[in-house]
Amino acid sequence: MGFTLNTSILRTPTGILKILEIVLVLIVLMICRFGNDGHRKTWGSDDDDFLGQGTTVGYAIIVPAVLLTYLLGANLSILELFINFVGGVLFIAVGALAISYYQHYNYHYNYQHNRYDGRATGIAMGVLAIITGIVFLIDFIFAIKNTRFSVVQTRIGV
């Protein structure tokens, strides 16, 4: 038994958006994990941090899995519409939280490296998270526009 991969999906707008989502999510995840001079970069308060890390790790698992299902021949599902919409909202929210936190970040000047510690990478992480959220919403709108929804009515006879 062999597997056939539908690689033509990678040349469609849906496939291109999925690849872009994977790349952006992984960049945000790497900044979150290693952006503080090799240590973890916080998203803000403990609650903000929990939401930011959960969003990035969760979508770093979900989006490649969705792309893999496309490669194996699956079609768009209603679940993916929800994943795209919720991903857009979550990434925009955590990006805004990170920007808000690092704009008012009580940073100090590092004379050894001639720079302010942590502020720029925190704001960059927030901006990239917002861009990632916008890509998810574009994918959501594109999927809604190109999806035919059919309503199936069933009647139970009594």
PAKE-595153 format. One record per residue (C-alpha): x, y, z; residue in three letters. Coordinates in nm, 2 decimals, always signed. Example, Ala and Ser with C-alpha at 12.3 -4.5 7.8 and 13.67 -1.06 7.14 Angstrom:
<pts>
<pt><east>+1.23</east><north>-0.45</north><up>+0.78</up><rest>ALA</rest></pt>
<pt><east>+1.37</east><north>-0.11</north><up>+0.71</up><rest>SER</rest></pt>
</pts>
This chain:
<pts>
<pt><east>+0.00</east><north>+0.00</north><up>+0.00</up><rest>MET</rest></pt>
<pt><east>+0.15</east><north>+0.33</north><up>-0.10</up><rest>GLY</rest></pt>
<pt><east>+0.07</east><north>+0.69</north><up>-0.03</up><rest>PHE</rest></pt>
<pt><east>+0.01</east><north>+0.94</north><up>-0.31</up><rest>THR</rest></pt>
<pt><east>+0.08</east><north>+1.30</north><up>-0.22</up><rest>LEU</rest></pt>
<pt><east>-0.13</east><north>+1.57</north><up>-0.39</up><rest>ASN</rest></pt>
<pt><east>+0.16</east><north>+1.82</north><up>-0.42</up><rest>THR</rest></pt>
<pt><east>-0.05</east><north>+2.03</north><up>-0.66</up><rest>SER</rest></pt>
<pt><east>-0.22</east><north>+2.18</north><up>-0.35</up><rest>ILE</rest></pt>
<pt><east>+0.10</east><north>+2.36</north><up>-0.28</up><rest>LEU</rest></pt>
<pt><east>+0.06</east><north>+2.57</north><up>-0.59</up><rest>ARG</rest></pt>
<pt><east>-0.29</east><north>+2.68</north><up>-0.50</up><rest>THR</rest></pt>
<pt><east>-0.37</east><north>+2.99</north><up>-0.29</up><rest>PRO</rest></pt>
<pt><east>-0.48</east><north>+2.77</north><up>-0.01</up><rest>THR</rest></pt>
<pt><east>-0.15</east><north>+2.58</north><up>-0.01</up><rest>GLY</rest></pt>
<pt><east>+0.05</east><north>+2.90</north><up>-0.04</up><rest>ILE</rest></pt>
<pt><east>-0.14</east><north>+3.05</north><up>+0.26</up><rest>LEU</rest></pt>
<pt><east>-0.08</east><north>+2.73</north><up>+0.46</up><rest>LYS</rest></pt>
<pt><east>+0.29</east><north>+2.74</north><up>+0.39</up><rest>ILE</rest></pt>
<pt><east>+0.30</east><north>+3.11</north><up>+0.48</up><rest>LEU</rest></pt>
<pt><east>+0.11</east><north>+3.04</north><up>+0.80</up><rest>GLU</rest></pt>
<pt><east>+0.35</east><north>+2.76</north><up>+0.90</up><rest>ILE</rest></pt>
<pt><east>+0.66</east><north>+2.98</north><up>+0.84</up><rest>VAL</rest></pt>
<pt><east>+0.51</east><north>+3.27</north><up>+1.03</up><rest>LEU</rest></pt>
<pt><east>+0.40</east><north>+3.06</north><up>+1.33</up><rest>VAL</rest></pt>
<pt><east>+0.74</east><north>+2.89</north><up>+1.35</up><rest>LEU</rest></pt>
<pt><east>+0.92</east><north>+3.23</north><up>+1.34</up><rest>ILE</rest></pt>
<pt><east>+0.69</east><north>+3.36</north><up>+1.62</up><rest>VAL</rest></pt>
<pt><east>+0.75</east><north>+3.04</north><up>+1.81</up><rest>LEU</rest></pt>
<pt><east>+1.13</east><north>+3.07</north><up>+1.78</up><rest>MET</rest></pt>
<pt><east>+1.13</east><north>+3.43</north><up>+1.89</up><rest>ILE</rest></pt>
<pt><east>+0.91</east><north>+3.33</north><up>+2.18</up><rest>CYS</rest></pt>
<pt><east>+1.14</east><north>+3.05</north><up>+2.28</up><rest>ARG</rest></pt>
<pt><east>+1.49</east><north>+3.19</north><up>+2.21</up><rest>PHE</rest></pt>
<pt><east>+1.43</east><north>+3.57</north><up>+2.16</up><rest>GLY</rest></pt>
<pt><east>+1.57</east><north>+3.67</north><up>+2.50</up><rest>ASN</rest></pt>
<pt><east>+1.94</east><north>+3.60</north><up>+2.43</up><rest>ASP</rest></pt>
<pt><east>+1.87</east><north>+3.23</north><up>+2.40</up><rest>GLY</rest></pt>
<pt><east>+1.61</east><north>+3.23</north><up>+2.67</up><rest>HIS</rest></pt>
<pt><east>+1.23</east><north>+3.24</north><up>+2.67</up><rest>ARG</rest></pt>
<pt><east>+1.07</east><north>+3.57</north><up>+2.57</up><rest>LYS</rest></pt>
<pt><east>+0.76</east><north>+3.66</north><up>+2.77</up><rest>THR</rest></pt>
<pt><east>+0.43</east><north>+3.78</north><up>+2.62</up><rest>TRP</rest></pt>
<pt><east>+0.35</east><north>+4.00</north><up>+2.92</up><rest>GLY</rest></pt>
<pt><east>+0.18</east><north>+3.89</north><up>+3.25</up><rest>SER</rest></pt>
<pt><east>+0.15</east><north>+3.53</north><up>+3.35</up><rest>ASP</rest></pt>
<pt><east>-0.19</east><north>+3.50</north><up>+3.18</up><rest>ASP</rest></pt>
<pt><east>-0.07</east><north>+3.68</north><up>+2.86</up><rest>ASP</rest></pt>
<pt><east>+0.23</east><north>+3.45</north><up>+2.86</up><rest>ASP</rest></pt>
<pt><east>+0.01</east><north>+3.14</north><up>+2.89</up><rest>PHE</rest></pt>
<pt><east>-0.21</east><north>+3.25</north><up>+2.61</up><rest>LEU</rest></pt>
<pt><east>+0.08</east><north>+3.35</north><up>+2.38</up><rest>GLY</rest></pt>
<pt><east>+0.27</east><north>+3.03</north><up>+2.43</up><rest>GLN</rest></pt>
<pt><east>-0.04</east><north>+2.82</north><up>+2.40</up><rest>GLY</rest></pt>
<pt><east>-0.14</east><north>+2.99</north><up>+2.08</up><rest>THR</rest></pt>
<pt><east>+0.20</east><north>+2.96</north><up>+1.91</up><rest>THR</rest></pt>
<pt><east>+0.26</east><north>+2.60</north><up>+2.02</up><rest>VAL</rest></pt>
<pt><east>-0.09</east><north>+2.49</north><up>+1.94</up><rest>GLY</rest></pt>
<pt><east>-0.09</east><north>+2.64</north><up>+1.59</up><rest>TYR</rest></pt>
<pt><east>+0.27</east><north>+2.51</north><up>+1.53</up><rest>ALA</rest></pt>
<pt><east>+0.11</east><north>+2.16</north><up>+1.56</up><rest>ILE</rest></pt>
<pt><east>-0.23</east><north>+2.23</north><up>+1.39</up><rest>ILE</rest></pt>
<pt><east>-0.13</east><north>+2.41</north><up>+1.07</up><rest>VAL</rest></pt>
<pt><east>+0.12</east><north>+2.15</north><up>+0.95</up><rest>PRO</rest></pt>
<pt><east>-0.14</east><north>+1.88</north><up>+1.03</up><rest>ALA</rest></pt>
<pt><east>-0.39</east><north>+2.06</north><up>+0.81</up><rest>VAL</rest></pt>
<pt><east>-0.14</east><north>+2.10</north><up>+0.53</up><rest>LEU</rest></pt>
<pt><east>-0.06</east><north>+1.73</north><up>+0.56</up><rest>LEU</rest></pt>
<pt><east>-0.43</east><north>+1.64</north><up>+0.53</up><rest>THR</rest></pt>
<pt><east>-0.44</east><north>+1.84</north><up>+0.21</up><rest>TYR</rest></pt>
<pt><east>-0.13</east><north>+1.66</north><up>+0.07</up><rest>LEU</rest></pt>
<pt><east>-0.30</east><north>+1.33</north><up>+0.15</up><rest>LEU</rest></pt>
<pt><east>-0.61</east><north>+1.44</north><up>-0.05</up><rest>GLY</rest></pt>
<pt><east>-0.85</east><north>+1.59</north><up>+0.19</up><rest>ALA</rest></pt>
<pt><east>-1.07</east><north>+1.89</north><up>+0.12</up><rest>ASN</rest></pt>
<pt><east>-1.16</east><north>+2.20</north><up>+0.32</up><rest>LEU</rest></pt>
<pt><east>-1.37</east><north>+2.12</north><up>+0.63</up><rest>SER</rest></pt>
<pt><east>-1.58</east><north>+2.34</north><up>+0.85</up><rest>ILE</rest></pt>
<pt><east>-1.33</east><north>+2.27</north><up>+1.13</up><rest>LEU</rest></pt>
<pt><east>-1.06</east><north>+2.44</north><up>+0.93</up><rest>GLU</rest></pt>
<pt><east>-1.28</east><north>+2.75</north><up>+0.89</up><rest>LEU</rest></pt>
<pt><east>-1.30</east><north>+2.77</north><up>+1.27</up><rest>PHE</rest></pt>
<pt><east>-0.93</east><north>+2.71</north><up>+1.31</up><rest>ILE</rest></pt>
<pt><east>-0.85</east><north>+2.99</north><up>+1.07</up><rest>ASN</rest></pt>
<pt><east>-1.09</east><north>+3.24</north><up>+1.23</up><rest>PHE</rest></pt>
<pt><east>-0.99</east><north>+3.16</north><up>+1.59</up><rest>VAL</rest></pt>
<pt><east>-0.62</east><north>+3.16</north><up>+1.49</up><rest>GLY</rest></pt>
<pt><east>-0.66</east><north>+3.50</north><up>+1.34</up><rest>GLY</rest></pt>
<pt><east>-0.83</east><north>+3.64</north><up>+1.65</up><rest>VAL</rest></pt>
<pt><east>-0.58</east><north>+3.47</north><up>+1.89</up><rest>LEU</rest></pt>
<pt><east>-0.26</east><north>+3.58</north><up>+1.70</up><rest>PHE</rest></pt>
<pt><east>-0.39</east><north>+3.94</north><up>+1.67</up><rest>ILE</rest></pt>
<pt><east>-0.48</east><north>+3.94</north><up>+2.04</up><rest>ALA</rest></pt>
<pt><east>-0.15</east><north>+3.80</north><up>+2.17</up><rest>VAL</rest></pt>
<pt><east>+0.04</east><north>+4.03</north><up>+1.93</up><rest>GLY</rest></pt>
<pt><east>-0.14</east><north>+4.33</north><up>+2.07</up><rest>ALA</rest></pt>
<pt><east>-0.06</east><north>+4.21</north><up>+2.42</up><rest>LEU</rest></pt>
<pt><east>+0.31</east><north>+4.18</north><up>+2.34</up><rest>ALA</rest></pt>
<pt><east>+0.33</east><north>+4.52</north><up>+2.18</up><rest>ILE</rest></pt>
<pt><east>+0.15</east><north>+4.68</north><up>+2.47</up><rest>SER</rest></pt>
<pt><east>+0.38</east><north>+4.51</north><up>+2.72</up><rest>TYR</rest></pt>
<pt><east>+0.70</east><north>+4.59</north><up>+2.55</up><rest>TYR</rest></pt>
<pt><east>+0.60</east><north>+4.95</north><up>+2.47</up><rest>GLN</rest></pt>
<pt><east>+0.59</east><north>+5.01</north><up>+2.84</up><rest>HIS</rest></pt>
<pt><east>+0.86</east><north>+4.76</north><up>+2.92</up><rest>TYR</rest></pt>
<pt><east>+1.09</east><north>+4.87</north><up>+3.20</up><rest>ASN</rest></pt>
<pt><east>+1.41</east><north>+4.80</north><up>+3.01</up><rest>TYR</rest></pt>
<pt><east>+1.76</east><north>+4.90</north><up>+3.08</up><rest>HIS</rest></pt>
<pt><east>+2.05</east><north>+5.01</north><up>+2.87</up><rest>TYR</rest></pt>
<pt><east>+2.31</east><north>+4.74</north><up>+2.82</up><rest>ASN</rest></pt>
<pt><east>+2.64</east><north>+4.93</north><up>+2.79</up><rest>TYR</rest></pt>
<pt><east>+2.83</east><north>+4.61</north><up>+2.71</up><rest>GLN</rest></pt>
<pt><east>+2.63</east><north>+4.56</north><up>+2.39</up><rest>HIS</rest></pt>
<pt><east>+2.53</east><north>+4.92</north><up>+2.33</up><rest>ASN</rest></pt>
<pt><east>+2.16</east><north>+4.85</north><up>+2.31</up><rest>ARG</rest></pt>
<pt><east>+1.84</east><north>+4.84</north><up>+2.51</up><rest>TYR</rest></pt>
<pt><east>+1.77</east><north>+4.48</north><up>+2.62</up><rest>ASP</rest></pt>
<pt><east>+1.46</east><north>+4.30</north><up>+2.51</up><rest>GLY</rest></pt>
<pt><east>+1.23</east><north>+4.58</north><up>+2.39</up><rest>ARG</rest></pt>
<pt><east>+1.29</east><north>+4.55</north><up>+2.01</up><rest>ALA</rest></pt>
<pt><east>+1.25</east><north>+4.17</north><up>+2.00</up><rest>THR</rest></pt>
<pt><east>+0.94</east><north>+4.19</north><up>+2.21</up><rest>GLY</rest></pt>
<pt><east>+0.78</east><north>+4.44</north><up>+1.98</up><rest>ILE</rest></pt>
<pt><east>+0.90</east><north>+4.24</north><up>+1.67</up><rest>ALA</rest></pt>
<pt><east>+0.74</east><north>+3.93</north><up>+1.82</up><rest>MET</rest></pt>
<pt><east>+0.41</east><north>+4.12</north><up>+1.87</up><rest>GLY</rest></pt>
<pt><east>+0.41</east><north>+4.26</north><up>+1.51</up><rest>VAL</rest></pt>
<pt><east>+0.49</east><north>+3.92</north><up>+1.36</up><rest>LEU</rest></pt>
<pt><east>+0.21</east><north>+3.77</north><up>+1.56</up><rest>ALA</rest></pt>
<pt><east>-0.04</east><north>+4.03</north><up>+1.43</up><rest>ILE</rest></pt>
<pt><east>+0.08</east><north>+3.97</north><up>+1.07</up><rest>ILE</rest></pt>
<pt><east>+0.03</east><north>+3.59</north><up>+1.13</up><rest>THR</rest></pt>
<pt><east>-0.32</east><north>+3.67</north><up>+1.26</up><rest>GLY</rest></pt>
<pt><east>-0.40</east><north>+3.87</north><up>+0.95</up><rest>ILE</rest></pt>
<pt><east>-0.28</east><north>+3.59</north><up>+0.72</up><rest>VAL</rest></pt>
<pt><east>-0.51</east><north>+3.35</north><up>+0.91</up><rest>PHE</rest></pt>
<pt><east>-0.80</east><north>+3.59</north><up>+0.86</up><rest>LEU</rest></pt>
<pt><east>-0.72</east><north>+3.62</north><up>+0.49</up><rest>ILE</rest></pt>
<pt><east>-0.72</east><north>+3.24</north><up>+0.46</up><rest>ASP</rest></pt>
<pt><east>-1.05</east><north>+3.23</north><up>+0.64</up><rest>PHE</rest></pt>
<pt><east>-1.21</east><north>+3.49</north><up>+0.41</up><rest>ILE</rest></pt>
<pt><east>-1.06</east><north>+3.32</north><up>+0.10</up><rest>PHE</rest></pt>
<pt><east>-1.20</east><north>+2.98</north><up>+0.22</up><rest>ALA</rest></pt>
<pt><east>-1.55</east><north>+3.13</north><up>+0.29</up><rest>ILE</rest></pt>
<pt><east>-1.55</east><north>+3.29</north><up>-0.05</up><rest>LYS</rest></pt>
<pt><east>-1.46</east><north>+2.98</north><up>-0.23</up><rest>ASN</rest></pt>
<pt><east>-1.67</east><north>+2.73</north><up>-0.04</up><rest>THR</rest></pt>
<pt><east>-2.01</east><north>+2.61</north><up>-0.13</up><rest>ARG</rest></pt>
<pt><east>-2.22</east><north>+2.53</north><up>+0.18</up><rest>PHE</rest></pt>
<pt><east>-2.50</east><north>+2.29</north><up>+0.13</up><rest>SER</rest></pt>
<pt><east>-2.78</east><north>+2.24</north><up>+0.38</up><rest>VAL</rest></pt>
<pt><east>-2.91</east><north>+1.89</north><up>+0.42</up><rest>VAL</rest></pt>
<pt><east>-3.25</east><north>+1.85</north><up>+0.58</up><rest>GLN</rest></pt>
<pt><east>-3.36</east><north>+1.52</north><up>+0.72</up><rest>THR</rest></pt>
<pt><east>-3.71</east><north>+1.44</north><up>+0.84</up><rest>ARG</rest></pt>
<pt><east>-3.79</east><north>+1.19</north><up>+1.10</up><rest>ILE</rest></pt>
<pt><east>-4.12</east><north>+1.03</north><up>+1.04</up><rest>GLY</rest></pt>
<pt><east>-4.34</east><north>+0.97</north><up>+1.34</up><rest>VAL</rest></pt>
</pts>
